[in-house]
Amino acid sequence: MKKNINIAIVGLGQIGGYLYSEINKKKKDIEVKTGKRINIVALSAKNINKTRKFKLNKKIFFKNPLDIIYKCKVDILFEVIGLADGISKKVVEHALKNKVHVITPNKALISKHGDNLSKLAEKNQVNLEFEASVAGGIPIIRTIKEGLATNKITKIYGILNGTCNYILSSMEKDNASFKNSLKRAQILGYAEPKNPKLDLNGHDAFAKIRILSALSFNNKISKKNCLLEGIEKIDLKDIKISDQLGFRIKLLGISEIKDGKLFERVHPCLVKKDSYIGNVNGVMNAVITEGSPVGESIFQGEGAGPGPTSSALMSDFLSILRGNIKFPFGLPSHKRKNVNVYNFNNYVNYLYFRFEVRDKPGVLSQITNSLAKNKISVQRLIQIPNKNNTASIIIISHKSIEANAQSCITNLSKNKNILKIPTIIRLL
């Protein structure tokens, strides 16, 4: 690679703006470590007039980012827009086709189009780097591709969304409702102020687990439906009862090879309070891999925000500057396999149920009879009286089949004595 390197940054929001400042601040350090001189030759964003923390050089600003490749000699392009499709996809494809290296934190783009984009990068012998797309500042992608490259990974799981982890931790620590914990997360900038839905409903974590699956198991990115639930139904009651039972609730992304098939899922889990994952709190992320011969490996760090994300982007940047041309997913695209997907209806696990009911004779037997009909046996039962002649019934089951649990929930949701759709949480 030549000594003078021209770069472009497309997207100047919180992450892009921070990255721009970091590169300018660390130009000398980068040159010392790589022998390369850095020139920012192009910038693009939706609004040129937006107030920013840095002075925008309008001479190198492009309203249409697709013009950058034609009008500038660019070696490396940062895509920091964040869309799964649209201009994000066009910019990345355009750059790769014109033999420009691409670095992005865009998990939505990579989880949806990573297979095709990696083929483009390989065809044009350039890098597509996306370390910052998963777990912020934790170098988990590089670790899987390089540090654990000769290991056979059988399972990867963890806390992949700092917003959800903060909310659940806050509910426990501050005895706060879901609604109030979300508001605090928004005030602190951990959750989107207007629409935090993608964090709360599990889709953010799911995009990340699909990327980790492809890297860990050398498979194409799965497009099949899977078990996907967020934390919107978690109530303070669930937090308190879990605590009494010796558990905490965590939203986990989990991927493993089960019966030779890929089993990906994102959902709240009851985890033991004395476990490692049970003590990862606040906005922290953690990823755990299980493999051979290395055994269990644990990685923890800040998973979101401009600082950790920029750290991961800069890591990819220096890797390219050092001349490391790598396959985006660790091996050639044609060697990555399509895998059969495990039917999550066959999943067997211990389950936590919470039923909000009318407090009157016969209701408990209606619930236990429905459980029995669906071959779900009760390990533990707790009944808590509430106000206005209502009660909360909590049941921990023995190992049960997912399809049976869903059938039971569907049937009981029609019961007039059950006031809300029952809550179900799986144990890790």
N, C-alpha and C positions, 0 to 999 in steps of 0.2 A: 504494500500500500504506500502511496506517495506520502511525502512529509507534511504537506499542507492539506488539511482536511476541511471541506466545506459542509456545513450542516444546515438543515432547515427544521424549524419547529412549527407544526401545524396544530393549533389549539393553544390558547394562552389564558386558560382559566386558572383555577387555584394550583393545579399540578403543573401545567405548562409554564405559567409565570414563575413558579418556584424553580423549575428546571432551568429556565432561561437565566435566572440570577445565579444559580449554582455553577453553570458552565462558565459564565463570565468571571465569576469569582475564582474558579479553580483552573483557569487556562494554563497557568505556569506549572501547577502541580501535575496536570495531565501531560504536559510536554515532558516534564522530568520523568514520569513513569512510563510513557509510551514512545517518546521521541517524535510526537506529532504536534503540529501547530494547528489550533482550532480557529476557524472563522465561521461565525454565524452569518450566512448570506441571505437567508429568507425566513420570514415569519408570516403566519397567517392566522386569522381568527375571525369570528363572526362579526365582531364590532370593533372597528379601528378606534372609535372615540371613547370606548369604555375606560373608566378610571382604573389605573393599575399602579402597583407598588414600584414599578420601574418605568423609566423613560423609554417609550416605544420609538424605535428608529423607523420612521415612515418611509424612508427611501428603500428599505428592504421588505416592506409589507406588501403582501399579495391578497387582494380580496378573494380571488379564486385560487385555492391552493393547487389545483391541477395545472396552473400556469407555471408553477415553480420549476417543474422538471424541464420544461421547454426553454425557459428564459434564464435559468441558472445552472451552473455546473455543481450539482449536489452529490456528495458522496454518501451521506447518512441523513435519513429523515426520521424525525420523531413524530409519530401520530399520537396526539393527546386530546383528541376530540371526544372519544368514548362511545360512539354509536355502534350498534351491531351491524348496521347496513349503511346505505346512503353514502354521504361524502367520506366517512371513515374508510369504508371498504374501497371506494373508488381511488382515494389517495394512496392507500397501501398497495393496491393492485398496480396502479400507475407507476409507482416508484419501483416496485420489484421488477416489472416488465422492462424498465429502463435501467436495470442493473444498479439500483440504489439500495443500500442496506436500510432496513426498517427496524425501528425500536418502538414498542408500544406497551402501555399498561392496560390495553383494552381487552378485558376478559370476555366481554360480550361478543366482540368481533372474533377473537381466537376460538372461543368455544363453538361458534356457529360456522365459521369459514376457515378455521385453522388448517384443515386438510388440504384444501385447494390452494390456500396462500403458501403453505409450505412447499407444495409442488412447484409453484412459481419461483419461489426463492431458490430451490435446488436447480431448477432449469437454468436460471440466470446467474448461478454461482454467487449469490449474495446471502446475507443473513436476514432472518426474520427472528427478532429477539423479543421475548415477552415475560421476562423475569418478574416485572412489576405487576403482572396481571393476577397473580395469586399471592396472598399473604404478605403484601406490602414489602417490608424490609427484610423478611426472612428469605434467604437464598435457596428456597426449596427446589426450584426448577433446575438451577445449575447443579445442585446436589444430586438430584435424580439422574440428570444427563451425564454427569461426570463423576462425582464422588461415589455414587452407588451404581455406577454403570455396569459392573459385572455381577451385581446381586440380582437374585430373583425376588422381586417384591410381590408379596401375596395380598397385602392389605395396606391401605393408606387412609387415614381419617384425621379429623381435627376440627378445631374452631376456626372457621374461615371468614367470619363476618364480625368485625369489631363492634358494629352498631348493636346487633342482637346480644352479643356477649355483655356489652355495657348495660343494656336495659335489664337483662336478667340478673346481673350482679347488683345493680342499683335497687331492684325490687327486693332482693334479699337483705342487702346491707342497710337500706334506708326504710324498710317496711313500707315501700311505696307501691302504688298501683301501676299497672302497665302504662296507662295513659299519662300519669305524672312522670314516670321514668322516661318515656318517649319524649315528652316536652323538654325535660332536662337535657337529654341527648341532642335534641335539636338546638337548644340554646348554646351548648358547648361545641356545636359544629360536628358532632359525631354522626348525626342523622340529617338527611336532607330536610330543609325547613318546610318545603311545600309538599313534596311527594316521596316519603321514605319507603314506599310500598315494596320496591325491589329488594331492599334489605330485609324487611320484616317478613315477606312471604317466602323467603328461602331461595329465590331465583338467583340472587347474587352469589350465594355459596354454591349453588348448583352449577353455575357456569364454571366456577373454579374447580369443583370436583371432577368435572368432565375433562378439563385440561390435565389435571393430575392423573386421572385414569389413563389417558392416552400416553402420557410420559412413562408411567409406572409399568404398564402392561403391554406396551408396544402395539397398541391397537388404534384403529381409526376412531375418531370422535363419534361416540354413540349418538344417534338421533331418536332413540326409542323413549317412550314414556317411562318414568320411574317413580319411586316413592318420593314425593316432594311435599313437605309441609313447613310452614313458618312458625312464628311465635305469637301470632295475633290472638290465639285462643288461650294462651297461658295467663292464668289469674294469680293474684297474690296468694290465694288459698293453696294453689298447687306448689308455690314456692315454700310456704310454711309447712305443709304436710310432708313434702319431700325432705325438708330439713329434719323433721321429727323422725323420719324413717332412715336418716343417715345418707341422704342423697342431695345432689344439686341438679338443677335443670340446665342443660347446655344445648344450643343448636349445633349439631354436628353434620359435617359432610363426610360421608363414608363411601369407600369404594373397595371392593375385594373380588377375588375370583372364587366363586362358590359353585361347586359341582361342575367346574370347567367353564362356567359362564360368568359374564360381567354383571356385578350387582352394585349399582350406584344408587345412593339415596341421600336425601337431606331431610332431617326432621329433628324436633326436640328429643333429647334423651335424658333419662335419669342416670346420672353417673355417681359413683361413690364419692363421698366427701373427702376421703383420704387418698383418692387416686390422683395421679398427676394432672389429668385433664380437668378434674373437678376443682383444681386450685389455680386455674388460669382465669383470671377475672378482669373486669374493666374492658378496655378496648383492645386487650392483647389477643393475638392469634397464636395458635399452636398447631403443629402438624406432626403426626406420629406415623412412622412407616414400620412395617413388619416384613422381614425378608430373610433370605439365606445367602451367604453365611453370616451376615452382619447382625441378625437378630432385630431387636427393637431400637429405633433411632427416634429421638425427640428434638423438635425445633420449635423455638418460641421467640416471639418478638412483636413489635407493633405492626398491625396489619393494614393500617390505612393512614391517610393524611399526606400532605405534600412532602414532609421530611422522609418517612420510610419509602414512599413511592419513588421519590427522586433518587434515593440511595440505590434502589434496584435498577432504575433507568441508567444511572451512571455506571453501574457494574456492567450492564450490557454494552454500554458505550465503550468502556475501556477494553472489554473483551474483543470487540471489533477492531479497535485501533491497534491492538496487538497482533492482528492478522489471523484471528481464530475464525475461520469459515466453517460453520458447523451445520449439521442437519437440524432444522428447527425442533423436531421431536426426538432427537437423539439417534435416529437411524433413517436410512432412505425411505421415502414415502412408499415405494413399491414393496418394501419389506414389512410395512406396518399392516397388521391383519384386521379383517372384519371379524368381530366376535359375536357369538350368540349372547343374548341378554337374559339374565335370570328373571324368572317370573316372580315378582315381589309378592304376589298373592300366596306363594308357597312359603314365605318367610316365617320362621318359627322363633318366638321370643317371649320373654316375660313382659307383661303389659300393666300399665297403670290406667285405670278408668276413674273419671269423676262424673257423677250424675247429680244434677240439681233437680230436686223432686219436691212434690207436695208431701208434707210430713203427715201421712195418714196410713192406717193399717193396710197391709197387702202390697204396698209399693215395692218394698224390698224383695218380697218373694217374686214379684213380676220380673224384676231385674235378674235375680239369681236363676229363675226358670229359663229366661232367654239366654243367659250365659250357658246354662247346662245344655240347652237344645243345640247350641253352636259349639259344643264340646270344649267349653272354656271352664276350667275349674278354678275355684277361689283359694288363694293362698292366705290372703289377709283382707279384712274388711274394717273400715272405720266409718262411723256415722256421726255427723256433726249437725246439731240443730241450729237453724238460722232464724231470722225474724219472719213474721207473717205466715207461720205454719208451713215453713219450707225447711228443707234439710239438704246437706251435701253428703252423698254416699261415695266413698272412695274404696276401690277394690284393686288389690294387686293380684294378678292371676299367676298360675303356673304357666309353663311354656305353652303358647297357643299359636295357631296358624293365623296369619294375617287376614286371609279371606274370611275366616270364621269371625274374627273380631269386627271386620267391616260389615259383615252381614248382621251381626248382633247390634251394632251401632245404628244401622239403617232401620232395623225393626223397632228398636227402643225409641228412636227419634219420633216415631209416629204415636207413641204413648202419651196421652193427655196429662198424665201425672208426672211426666218428665218435662221440665220447663225450658230446657235449652238443649241444643245438640251436645251430646256427651263429649267430654274431652278424653283423648287417648294419648298417652305418652309411652314410648318404648324404652326399655332398659338397655343400656350399652352392654 
